[in-house]
Amino acid sequence: MEAKKSFLEFADLFFEGVLFVLEDLYARYGDPEQFLNRMTSFLMARDQEYKRVSDALWPLLALKLARLAQDPTVYDNWVDLAGYAAIGAYVLGKQPDADRAGHRDD
């Protein structure tokens, strides 16, 4: 039981850090969906096939995964990866065709 408590305490602090990063990113870049729209425009200009706003997250996720594969000790990359995943879930949640299996509506 102590290990579970320790993990949950860590997770609470970790996601508090993720929230801090997301708040900073929002203050700098505005609404995540608008940012992804801009990013999609840039990516489409390079002849990439991006059909939905959330598709623009793949290069960001790939970048963080590649950095983690090279050096998994950089804490910031883990936080960024969780932040991008949160943005993806937020954007997906706004789409009417989203598969919400396992999602809690609290």
C-alpha positions as CSV (number, residue, x, y, z in Angstrom):
1,M,0.0,0.0,0.0
2,E,2.9,2.3,0.7
3,A,4.2,2.0,-2.8
4,K,0.8,2.9,-4.2
5,K,0.7,6.0,-2.0
6,S,4.2,7.0,-3.0
7,F,3.4,6.6,-6.7
8,L,0.2,8.6,-6.3
9,E,2.0,11.4,-4.5
10,F,4.6,11.5,-7.2
11,A,1.9,11.4,-9.9
12,D,0.2,14.3,-8.2
13,L,3.4,16.4,-8.2
14,F,4.2,15.3,-11.8
15,F,0.8,16.3,-13.2
16,E,1.0,19.5,-11.2
17,G,4.2,20.2,-13.2
18,V,2.4,19.3,-16.4
19,L,-0.4,21.7,-15.5
20,F,2.2,24.4,-14.9
21,V,3.7,23.8,-18.3
22,L,0.3,23.8,-20.0
23,E,-0.6,27.1,-18.3
24,D,2.7,28.6,-19.5
25,L,2.1,27.3,-23.1
26,Y,-1.4,28.7,-23.1
27,A,-0.2,32.1,-21.9
28,R,2.5,32.1,-24.7
29,Y,0.7,30.5,-27.6
30,G,-3.0,30.8,-26.8
31,D,-5.6,28.1,-27.4
32,P,-4.1,24.7,-28.2
33,E,-6.5,24.1,-31.0
34,Q,-5.6,27.4,-32.7
35,F,-1.9,26.5,-32.3
36,L,-2.5,23.1,-33.9
37,N,-4.4,24.8,-36.8
38,R,-1.3,27.0,-37.4
39,M,1.0,24.0,-37.1
40,T,-1.2,22.0,-39.5
41,S,-0.9,24.9,-42.0
42,F,2.9,24.8,-41.8
43,L,3.0,21.0,-42.1
44,M,0.5,20.9,-45.1
45,A,2.7,23.5,-46.8
46,R,5.4,20.8,-46.8
47,D,3.2,18.4,-48.7
48,Q,2.4,16.3,-45.6
49,E,-1.0,14.6,-45.4
50,Y,-2.8,16.0,-42.3
51,K,-6.5,15.6,-42.2
52,R,-7.4,16.6,-38.7
53,V,-6.1,19.2,-36.3
54,S,-4.9,16.5,-33.9
55,D,-2.7,15.1,-36.7
56,A,-0.3,18.0,-36.1
57,L,0.5,16.4,-32.7
58,W,2.3,13.4,-34.3
59,P,5.5,15.3,-35.1
60,L,5.6,16.8,-31.6
61,L,5.0,13.4,-30.0
62,A,7.6,11.8,-32.3
63,L,10.1,14.5,-31.4
64,K,9.7,13.9,-27.7
65,L,9.8,10.1,-28.1
66,A,13.0,10.3,-30.2
67,R,14.6,12.5,-27.5
68,L,13.5,10.1,-24.8
69,A,14.9,7.2,-26.7
70,Q,18.3,8.9,-26.9
71,D,18.2,10.0,-23.2
72,P,15.4,9.0,-21.0
73,T,16.8,11.0,-18.0
74,V,15.6,14.4,-19.3
75,Y,12.6,15.1,-17.1
76,D,11.3,17.9,-19.3
77,N,10.8,15.6,-22.2
78,W,8.5,13.4,-20.0
79,V,6.5,16.5,-18.9
80,D,6.3,17.7,-22.5
81,L,5.1,14.3,-23.8
82,A,2.4,14.2,-21.1
83,G,1.4,17.8,-22.0
84,Y,1.1,17.0,-25.7
85,A,-1.0,13.9,-24.8
86,A,-3.3,16.2,-22.7
87,I,-3.7,18.6,-25.6
88,G,-4.5,15.7,-27.9
89,A,-7.1,14.4,-25.5
90,Y,-8.6,17.9,-25.2
91,V,-8.8,18.4,-29.0
92,L,-10.1,14.8,-29.6
93,G,-12.8,15.3,-26.9
94,K,-14.2,18.2,-28.9
95,Q,-14.7,16.0,-32.0
96,P,-18.1,14.4,-32.3
97,D,-16.7,11.2,-33.7
98,A,-14.2,10.6,-30.9
99,D,-14.0,7.1,-29.3
100,R,-14.4,7.8,-25.6
101,A,-14.0,4.3,-24.4
102,G,-12.5,4.3,-20.9
103,H,-13.1,8.1,-20.5
104,R,-14.6,9.2,-17.2
105,D,-17.1,12.1,-17.4
106,D,-16.7,13.5,-13.9
